[in-house]
Amino acid sequence: MLQCEEEVAMPIRIGPGELILLIVLALIIFGPSRIADLGGQLGKGIRAFQEGLKGEGDEKKASEEEAEH
């Protein structure tokens, strides 16, 4: 009997050594102050996205309530 083997894409595994290397390279390329700014901007973007998702649901509820009245 022949079995058909399917290729399964393996997720990228990053160990502690690779993680440290990436952090060091990011510090060298961007510098500590730039990385702090990027982190802050990323946090603001994620927060705005989450608020947008919550607001979208609120708008739907409000429009449904107006349609009922």
FIKE-217777 format. One record per residue (C-alpha): x, y, z. Coordinates in pm, whole numbers, plus 50000, padded with zeros to 5 digits. Layout:
N
XYZ...
! end
This chain:
69
500005000050000501205034549914500505063350143500285098550012502305121450232501125157150240503565184650316502505203550622503845238550673505585239751008505255271451211508455290551260509985281951593512145308551750514305297352037515845319252307519095323452113517315335751801515115358752007518135374752175519805379051835516705396151695516525419951992520205428951963519875435151589516805456951645518695477251907521635481851671519475491551373516875513651544518385523751877516665522452215514675554752184513325545951840512245511351964510375527652254508595550752008507705521451783506345501952080504195531352184502845535951833502115498851806500225499552136498175529652026497365512651696496215480751866494115500652114492485520751834491755488751643490105472951946488045504152010487015504251646485815468451674483855476651989482455508451835481365490051523479255466651733477795495951928476815513551607475015482351483473095479351811472155516151803470915514151444468895482651524467315499851825466395530351613464855507651350462675490951613461225524151737
! end
